[in-house]
Structure formats: C-alpha cells, structure tokens
C-alpha cells in the first residue's frame, strides 16, 4: 500500500478522533492514579454507564443536555467512590484496591445489563452535527470533528488548570510528594474529592461523546479500559501530558495499522507498550517508573 493511501486527511482525522476520546478517558484515569495512587479498574465501567445514561437522556432531553448532565451524575458517583472505597481503604495494598475496583466494575456492568439489556443501543448525532463537511478536499463527518475539538479542548483546559491554578499546583504537589504537601498545609482530603470527581466526570463525558461515534454496548467498557491502561502506562503513570501524547500515538498506530497491516494491528498497541517499558520505563511524561 502506498504512503499516500495511508496518510489521507480522513485517516489522520480518524486517528485524532480516537485519540481525543482516549485523552479524555485516560486523563481521568491518570488524575485519580496520580493523587490517590490507585489504578481504578472501574473506570471503563463508569465510561460504559455514562454512555448508557447518555443514550437515555439524549432520547428524552436531547444530546446537548445529556452532554452536561451525565458528567455531573458521574462526578457525584465519584464522591461515592471516594467516600466508600478510596478513602476508607487508602492504607490497603495496591492489589487489594485493584481487586476492589475490578469487583466494582463487575457490579456496574451487571447493573447496566439489568437496566438496559445486552443489545447495542444506537445514538444519533444531534442535527447541528449531522452530515459531513469538506475537509481539505475530502468529505468528513462533522461529529468526529466536534469530538476532536471537545477532546483536545477539554484536555487543554485541564492542563491549564493543573499548570496555573493554585488548586492545580496542589494536585501536582500531592502527586509528586504527598508527605511534603501535607506538611505544607495542603488539604489532601478536599483535593481527593476534586480529583476523583473530575476523573469520573471525564469518564461520563467520554461515554456521552462515544455514543454517536461508537456503538453503545455492555462490552465497550472493558475493551476501552485496556486501551486506556496502555495509554496511561506509556504516557507515564500519573502524567497528564504524557497520557495525551500517548493517546495520540495510540490513535495513529491503531487507525493506520488497521489499514496497512490489519492482521497484526491488534498487536501494535502491546508492542508499543513493550518497547516503551523496555526503553523508557517512566513513559513519555514525567511519570513514575512502571
């Protein structure tokens, strides 16, 4: 296959669309890990729940209302996660917390199938984003461009908050040296609420955005969780900037690989993970050694 067939505008945009969805979801996962030192295996299930809630609210209130309401509902779920799981069990081992969040994912998945069933649910894009537009001579779905804009815009806003706001600086301080941050008077409990709510809210936002882009089905949470874990590890555990960079690389590898070498494309992300851990164990960003 010629390079001109691989690097078309539509394929590059498809890679960015996938990357934008992964950046939102992976940033939330990296935030929670960075502050709470917990790899939340329920993150994919929360994303799936957000997609199903988005499906229901879109049919009742419309897509735009769902885009606002669902992240808020998932942020409230983050409060429950913080109070019922992360804070009481903070002194437990990483393995215990991983198993607990994995069990929580199974509970959420079962609840979703009980409420919505096992059949895929179609979600249509709003009228304002339906159809296609001319993108450098190629017709491209308007909704995917919207997804790219929202995904990277959200992560840019998150990066600005972490870099320049006082609370964002506190989050970075606690992520790097929690003991020193506490000695300096940083309220880690309050930060825990903020970060976990942001992380789960991002899962809800990604779920709503995924509805018109992917099919809404009970398996969507587990499949994308694997992708997010690869992105977070490759980007550097707890590194938001690294997660964004890794998501872009992952998106290009997945989309272009599925066209160029479809038989081995499924292995490409794992090969990326292997190479990065071998050459640069801390990942792309200034994360911890995996």
C-alpha positions as CSV (number, residue, x, y, z in Angstrom):
1,X,0.0,0.0,0.0
2,X,1.3,3.4,-0.9
3,X,2.0,6.1,1.7
4,X,-0.4,8.4,0.0
5,X,-3.2,5.9,0.8
6,X,-2.2,5.7,4.4
7,X,-1.8,9.4,5.2
8,X,-5.1,10.7,3.9
9,X,-6.9,13.5,5.6
10,X,-9.7,11.3,6.7
11,X,-7.5,8.6,8.1
12,X,-5.4,11.2,10.1
13,X,-8.7,12.7,11.3
14,X,-9.9,9.3,12.4
15,X,-6.7,8.8,14.4
16,X,-7.3,12.1,16.1
17,X,-10.9,11.3,16.8
18,X,-9.9,8.0,18.5
19,X,-7.1,9.8,20.3
20,X,-9.4,12.6,21.6
21,X,-11.7,10.1,23.1
22,X,-8.8,8.3,24.8
23,X,-7.3,11.5,26.0
24,X,-10.5,12.4,28.0
25,X,-10.8,8.9,29.5
26,X,-7.1,8.4,30.1
27,X,-6.7,11.8,31.7
28,X,-9.3,11.0,34.2
29,X,-7.7,7.7,35.0
30,X,-4.2,9.3,35.3
31,X,-5.6,12.0,37.6
32,X,-7.0,9.5,40.0
33,X,-3.9,7.4,39.9
34,X,-1.6,10.5,40.4
35,X,-3.4,11.7,43.5
36,X,-4.8,8.5,45.1
37,X,-2.1,6.0,43.8
38,X,-4.9,3.7,42.8
39,X,-5.4,2.2,39.3
40,X,-9.2,2.4,39.1
41,X,-10.3,-0.7,37.1
42,X,-13.9,0.5,37.4
43,X,-13.1,3.5,35.1
44,X,-14.2,1.6,31.9
45,X,-17.4,0.5,33.6
46,X,-18.1,4.2,34.6
47,X,-17.5,5.2,31.0
48,X,-20.0,2.5,29.8
49,X,-22.5,3.7,32.4
50,X,-22.0,7.2,31.1
51,X,-22.7,6.0,27.5
52,X,-25.9,4.3,28.5
53,X,-27.1,7.3,30.6
54,X,-26.2,9.5,27.6
55,X,-28.3,7.2,25.3
56,X,-31.3,7.5,27.6
57,X,-31.1,11.2,28.3
58,X,-30.4,12.0,24.6
59,X,-33.7,10.4,23.7
60,X,-35.5,12.3,26.5
61,X,-33.8,15.7,26.8
62,X,-31.6,15.8,23.8
63,X,-27.9,15.3,23.2
64,X,-26.7,18.7,24.5
65,X,-28.5,18.2,27.8
66,X,-27.0,14.8,28.1
67,X,-23.5,16.2,27.5
68,X,-23.9,18.4,30.5
69,X,-26.0,16.2,32.9
70,X,-24.2,12.9,32.5
71,X,-20.7,14.1,33.6
72,X,-22.3,15.7,36.6
73,X,-24.0,12.5,37.5
74,X,-20.8,10.6,37.2
75,X,-19.0,13.2,39.2
76,X,-21.5,12.5,42.0
77,X,-20.7,8.8,41.6
78,X,-17.1,9.9,42.1
79,X,-18.0,11.3,45.5
80,X,-19.4,7.8,46.5
81,X,-16.3,6.2,45.1
82,X,-14.1,8.4,47.2
83,X,-16.1,8.1,50.4
84,X,-16.9,4.4,50.2
85,X,-13.8,2.9,48.6
86,X,-10.7,5.1,48.1
87,X,-10.6,6.9,51.4
88,X,-11.5,4.1,53.8
89,X,-9.2,1.7,52.1
90,X,-6.4,4.0,51.4
91,X,-4.0,2.0,53.6
92,X,-4.7,-1.3,51.8
93,X,-2.3,-2.7,49.3
94,X,-2.4,-1.9,45.6
95,X,-3.5,-5.4,44.8
96,X,-6.4,-5.1,47.3
97,X,-7.6,-1.8,45.8
98,X,-7.2,-3.2,42.2
99,X,-9.3,-6.2,43.1
100,X,-11.9,-4.0,44.8
101,X,-12.2,-1.6,41.8
102,X,-12.4,-4.6,39.5
103,X,-15.2,-6.0,41.6
104,X,-16.9,-2.6,41.4
105,X,-16.6,-2.8,37.6
106,X,-18.4,-6.1,37.5
107,X,-21.2,-4.8,39.7
108,X,-21.7,-1.7,37.5
109,X,-21.6,-3.9,34.4
110,X,-24.3,-6.2,35.8
111,X,-26.4,-3.3,36.8
112,X,-26.2,-1.8,33.3
113,X,-27.3,-5.1,31.7
114,X,-30.2,-5.4,34.1
115,X,-31.5,-1.9,33.3
116,X,-30.7,-1.7,29.5
117,X,-30.2,-5.3,28.5
118,X,-27.4,-6.7,26.3
119,X,-28.4,-5.3,22.9
120,X,-26.4,-2.5,21.4
121,X,-28.1,0.9,21.6
122,X,-27.8,3.3,18.7
123,X,-27.2,7.0,19.4
124,X,-27.6,9.6,16.6
125,X,-25.6,12.8,16.5
126,X,-27.6,16.0,17.0
127,X,-28.9,17.8,14.0
128,X,-26.3,20.5,14.2
129,X,-23.5,17.9,13.9
130,X,-25.2,15.6,11.4
131,X,-23.8,15.2,7.9
132,X,-20.3,15.9,6.6
133,X,-18.2,18.8,5.7
134,X,-15.4,19.4,3.2
135,X,-12.1,18.9,4.9
136,X,-9.2,19.7,2.6
137,X,-11.0,18.2,-0.4
138,X,-12.4,15.1,1.4
139,X,-15.9,14.8,3.0
140,X,-15.6,14.0,6.7
141,X,-18.3,13.5,9.4
142,X,-19.0,16.7,11.3
143,X,-19.5,14.9,14.6
144,X,-16.0,13.5,14.5
145,X,-14.5,16.9,14.1
146,X,-16.6,18.0,17.1
147,X,-15.3,15.0,19.0
148,X,-11.7,16.1,18.2
149,X,-12.4,19.7,19.3
150,X,-14.1,18.7,22.6
151,X,-11.5,16.1,23.4
152,X,-8.4,18.2,23.0
153,X,-10.1,21.3,24.2
154,X,-11.0,19.5,27.5
155,X,-7.5,18.3,28.0
156,X,-6.1,21.7,27.2
157,X,-8.3,23.2,29.9
158,X,-7.2,20.5,32.3
159,X,-3.5,21.2,31.5
160,X,-4.0,24.9,32.1
161,X,-5.8,24.3,35.4
162,X,-3.0,22.0,36.6
163,X,-0.3,24.4,35.5
164,X,-1.5,27.8,36.5
165,X,-4.2,27.5,39.2
166,X,-3.4,27.2,42.9
167,X,-5.5,24.0,43.3
168,X,-3.9,22.5,40.2
169,X,-0.5,23.2,41.6
170,X,-1.6,21.4,44.8
171,X,-2.7,18.4,42.8
172,X,0.7,18.2,41.2
173,X,2.4,18.6,44.5
174,X,0.4,15.9,46.1
175,X,1.1,13.6,43.1
176,X,4.8,14.1,43.4
177,X,5.4,14.3,47.2
178,X,2.2,13.8,49.2
179,X,4.1,13.8,52.5
180,X,5.7,17.2,51.8
181,X,2.4,18.6,50.5
182,X,0.7,17.7,53.8
183,X,3.5,19.3,55.8
184,X,2.9,22.5,53.8
185,X,-0.8,22.5,54.8
186,X,-2.4,21.1,51.6
187,X,-5.8,19.7,52.3
188,X,-5.4,16.3,50.6
189,X,-8.9,15.1,51.5
190,X,-10.5,18.0,49.7
191,X,-8.2,17.5,46.7
192,X,-9.2,13.9,46.7
193,X,-12.8,14.9,46.2
194,X,-12.0,17.3,43.4
195,X,-9.7,14.9,41.5
196,X,-11.9,11.8,41.8
197,X,-15.0,13.8,40.8
198,X,-13.1,15.2,37.8
199,X,-11.8,11.7,36.9
200,X,-15.2,10.0,37.0
201,X,-16.8,13.1,35.4
202,X,-14.4,12.7,32.5
203,X,-15.5,9.1,32.2
204,X,-19.1,10.3,31.9
205,X,-18.2,12.9,29.3
206,X,-16.3,10.3,27.2
207,X,-19.2,8.0,27.4
208,X,-21.7,10.5,26.1
209,X,-19.3,11.5,23.3
210,X,-18.7,7.9,22.4
211,X,-22.4,7.3,21.8
212,X,-22.7,8.7,18.2
213,X,-19.1,7.7,17.4
214,X,-19.1,4.0,18.6
215,X,-21.9,1.6,19.4
216,X,-23.2,1.6,23.0
217,X,-23.0,-1.9,24.3
218,X,-22.1,-3.8,27.5
219,X,-18.6,-4.7,26.3
220,X,-17.5,-1.2,25.5
221,X,-16.1,-0.5,28.9
222,X,-13.8,-3.5,29.2
223,X,-12.4,-3.0,25.6
224,X,-11.5,0.6,26.0
225,X,-10.2,0.1,29.6
226,X,-7.3,-2.0,28.1
227,X,-6.5,0.9,25.7
228,X,-6.6,3.4,28.5
229,X,-4.3,1.3,30.7
230,X,-1.8,1.1,27.8
231,X,-2.1,4.9,27.2
232,X,-1.6,5.7,30.9
233,X,1.4,3.4,31.3
234,X,3.1,4.5,28.0
235,X,2.4,8.2,28.9
236,X,3.9,7.8,32.4
237,X,1.9,6.8,35.4
238,X,0.1,9.9,36.7
239,X,1.3,12.2,33.9
240,X,-1.5,14.0,32.1
241,X,0.7,15.4,29.4
242,X,2.2,12.0,28.8
243,X,-1.2,10.4,28.6
244,X,-2.3,12.9,25.9
245,X,0.8,12.3,23.9
246,X,0.4,8.5,24.3
247,X,-3.2,8.7,23.2
248,X,-2.3,10.5,20.0
249,X,0.4,7.9,19.3
250,X,-2.0,5.1,20.1
251,X,-4.7,6.5,17.8
252,X,-2.3,6.8,14.9
253,X,-1.0,3.3,15.4
254,X,-4.4,1.7,15.7
255,X,-6.1,3.5,12.8
256,X,-3.2,3.4,10.3
257,X,-2.2,-0.1,11.4
258,X,-5.7,-1.4,10.8
259,X,-5.4,-0.2,7.1
260,X,-1.7,-1.1,6.4
261,X,-1.4,-4.4,8.4
262,X,-4.9,-5.4,9.5
263,X,-3.8,-8.9,10.5
264,X,-1.3,-7.6,13.1
265,X,-2.9,-4.3,14.0
266,X,-4.4,-5.7,17.2
267,X,-0.9,-6.4,18.5
268,X,0.6,-3.0,17.7
269,X,-0.5,-1.3,21.0
270,X,1.0,-4.1,23.0
271,X,4.2,-3.8,21.0
272,X,4.3,-0.1,21.7
273,X,3.8,-0.8,25.4
274,X,6.6,-3.4,25.4
275,X,9.1,-1.1,23.6
276,X,8.3,1.9,25.8
277,X,8.7,-0.1,29.0
278,X,12.0,-1.5,27.7
279,X,13.5,1.8,26.5
280,X,11.9,4.4,28.8
281,X,10.2,2.7,31.9
282,X,8.8,6.0,33.2
283,X,6.9,6.6,30.0
284,X,6.6,9.7,27.8
285,X,5.9,12.1,30.6
286,X,7.4,12.7,34.0
287,X,5.6,9.7,35.5
288,X,6.7,7.1,37.9
289,X,8.6,4.0,36.9
290,X,6.1,1.4,35.9
